[in-house]
Amino acid sequence: MDPSLLKDLKDFKARSIKQPTVESKKSKPTSNEPRSKPKVPKSSYLPKELLQPKKPTAPSTDYKTHPFRSKHKFAVLAAIVDFMKKRHLQREFDPLSLDEILDQIKYTDISQSDKAWLGNEALKENSKLVHRDGKFVFNPKYHIKDKRQLLKLLERHEESGLGGILLDDIRESLPDADEVVKSVGRRITFITRSTDKKVILFFKNEQYQLAVDEEFQKHWRGVSVDGIGENDIEKYLINAGISTMQDSGIRKPKQTQQRRKPNRKRNFKKLNTHLDESTLKDYSEG
């Protein structure tokens, strides 16, 4: 090896020894410092949509100071419905007159014709609002205000065979819907619809909860039947000395043999029957 390289290597080692290295160690928390709380495991009975942290929502539109607003009557109608929905979700259930609503959202400068159209037609015919004694109140799909009413609603649907209720409809009807649903999560079954990924709530009836022995569950989970057909399972049970159910209500369709149709000679219609062999002559050799 080149002696100059050995000298450089020796000088490098000498310099590295002279330079002290400091390792950063994690400081142990003192008794005065607050310790971090242990993570709470996620509940298995809640859907991911409720377990995920809420995204920061955009600030609600302040109708009093919002500079971009349209005076078109349909835009005013949409603003009124949105305002009444927000009042309902803020637990403000008292009805308001049209003048009170327009004053709240600062749309008092609309024309008289548009105001008459709103009061006499649009608001009265809107399915999201209810008209009572000249005043209007928001009309949710389900009239529920707390968790007790939510459970009763789901129970009525379960008993009547109506199925579940969309979580979006609950959020539109019930103030603080996510928190209320989380508080009663153990009494509700959640199913995510495969078509549009929407969450549906079902009432969990305790009467239909079947208690299964732990030993049976252990054996059940230990048996793997992936890729095994019904015939293979039946053969395995017979070889093990276990008789299978002969009349289980599931019958295999009989394979019908297709009959072959006999080949029949077709009778073709003869043409030029007035000519016989004596009349026809072969002139190929002439």
N, C-alpha and C positions, 0 to 999 in steps of 0.2 A: 504494500500500500504506500502511496505517496507520503513522504514524511511531512510535507506541508499540510496535507489534509489531517494527519494525526495531530499536528500542532493546533490547527483551527478547532478540532474537536475538543482538545484539552482546554483551550481558552474558553470555549463555549460553556463547558461544564463548570469551570471556575466562576464565570460570571453568573450562571444560574444559581450557584450555591450562595453567592453573596447577596442576591436579591431575595428578600424574605417574602413568602406568600402567606396571605391571610385568608382563611376559610370562613365564610359566613355561616354561622350556626343559627338555627331557629331559636328565638328566645322563648323560653317557657313562660306561659302566662302566670303572672303573680296572683296571689290570693285576692288582691284588690280588683284586678281586671275581670270584667264579666266574661264568662265562658260562652262560647257559641252554643246555641241550643241544638240538640240532635235533630236530624231530619226526620220528619214524620212520614212514614210510608204512605204511599198513595192508596186510597181506598179502592178495592177491587170492584165494588159494585157501582162506581160512578163512571160515566163515559169520559173519554179523553177530552171532549169539548168543554166539560165542566172542570176537569182537573187542570187544564192548561191555564196559565196566568192570563188575565184579561189584557188585551192590547190597549194601549192608551187611546181612548176615544177622542175624536176631535171635539173641540169646544162647541157646545150647543149654540145654535144660531140665536143671536140676540135681535129679536125683531124690532126693538126700539132704536138700535144704533146701526143696524146692518145697512151699508150703503147701496148694495146691489139688490134691488127688489123690483119686481115687475108689477105694474098696475093692471095687468091682464086679469080678467075675472077668474080664469081657471088657475092661474098662479096664486091668486088670493085664496081660492078654495083649497088648494093643496096646503098652503100655509096654515089655514084654519084647522084642517084635519090633523096636521102634524103637531100643532100647538095643543089641541085638545088631547091628543094621545100622550104627549109629554106630561100634561097636567094629571092625567089619570095615573101614570106610572110614578108620579110624585105624591100620590095619595091625596090629590085635590079632586074630590068627587062632586063638588057642588056645581050645578048648571050655571051657564052664563048666557046672557042675551047676545044678539048679534052686535049691538053697539059696544057691549063690554068686551067682546072678543076682539073686535076691530081696534078698540082702544088699547088692548093689551099688546097686540102685535103691530101697532102703529100703522094701520091701514085706513085711517079716517079720511083720507083724501081721495077715495075712489068715487066714481060717478054714482049718481042716484039710481040710474038704471041697473048698474052692476050690483049695487047694494040690494035693490028690490029682487033681482034674480037670485042672489045668495039667500035672502031671507025667505022667499016664497017657494023656490024650486030646489036649488042646488043642495042646500044644507038639509032640507027636509027629506029629500030623496036619497041622500048619501047613507050607505049601509053602515058606515063607521060612526055615525052620530044618531042621537035620539032627541026628538023634539018634544019638550014637555012645557006646556003653559007659556009658550013664547020664548023658551030658553032651550039651550042645547047642552048635551053632555056626551062624552065619548062612549061608544058602544063596543066593548070588547067582545071577542068571540065567546069567552067564558067569563061569567061574573063570579070571580073568586078574589078574596082579599088576604087570605092567610093560608098556612099549611093545612089546617084542619079542613077548610073548604076544598083545597086541592086534592087531598086524599079521598074525600067524599065523592068528588067528581070522577076521579079515576076508578073508584069502587063501583059507582053507578054504571060507568062504561063497561066494566068487567062483567057485572051481573047481567047487563042487557045485551051482551054479546056485540058491542059496538067496537071493540078493539081498543087500541091505544090512542094517545093524543100527541100531536107534534109538540116538541119542545119550543118551537118558534111561536106557536099559538099561545102557549103558557107564558112565554116572555112578553107577548103583547098584552096579555090580560092581567097578569099578576105583578104588582110592584115587587122589586127585588127578587125576581123569579129564580135566578141562579142560586142565591143563598138559601131560599126556601126549599128548593129541590135538593140541595146538598143536605139540609137538615133532616129530610125524610128519605134519604137515599136507600136506606136498608129496607124500606117498605115498598120500593118501586123497582121494577125491572126495566132496564134500558136496552133498546135494540136500535142499531144503526141501519137505516134502509139502504140497500145496496145500489138502488137506482140513482139517488141524488145525495146519499150520505147524510140525510137528515135523521135526527135522533127522535125516537118515539118512546113515550112513557107508557108503561103498563102497571096496573096495580098488582102487587104480589100478595096473593091470597094465601094466608098461612094454613088454611084447611087442606090445600093441595100439596103442601110440602111433605114429601115422603122421607121418612127416616130410614136410612140404609145402614146395615151393620158395617163396622169398620173393616172386619175381616173379608166380607164379601167385596167391598170396594177395592181392597188391596188385590184380591184375586182378579177382579174385573180389569183393573188397570194393568195387571201383569200379563194378560193375554193379548197377543198381537194377532190380528186377523187381516192385516193389510195385504192386499193382493190375493186373497183367498176367496174363491167363489162358494156359493151355497152347496154345490155338489161335493167340493173338497171338505167342507165342514161336516156334511152329513156322513161322508166316508170315515172321517176321523172319529166321529162319535160312535159309529157302528163298530169300528175296530177297538175302541176303548170300552165296549160293552154297554154303551148308553143308547137306548132306543130313542129315535127321533119321533117327533109328532107327525103322524101320517096325514092327519086332516087338520092342518093349521089355517085353513081358509085361503091359502095361496096355492093355486093350481097352475101348473105349467100348461101353456097352450099346446095342444097336440099338433104335430107337424103333419099336415095333409100332403099326401103324395100326389103330385101332378100327373094326371093320366095323359098318356100320349095319344094324340088323335091319329086314327088310322089314315094312312096315305091313300087317298082315293084318286083314281085316274080321272082326270077331267075329260069330258066329252066335248071336243072342239066341233064347232059347226063346219061342216064341209061346204066349200064353195064350188061353183061350176060342176054341180052334180050331173048336168046334162051331157057332159063329155065323158066318154068311157075310154078304155085302153085301145079299142080298135080305131077310134077316131084320131087319137094322138099318135104321131109318128116322130121318130128320132132322125133329124136331118144333119146330125153332126158329122157323119162319115160320107155324106154325099158330096 
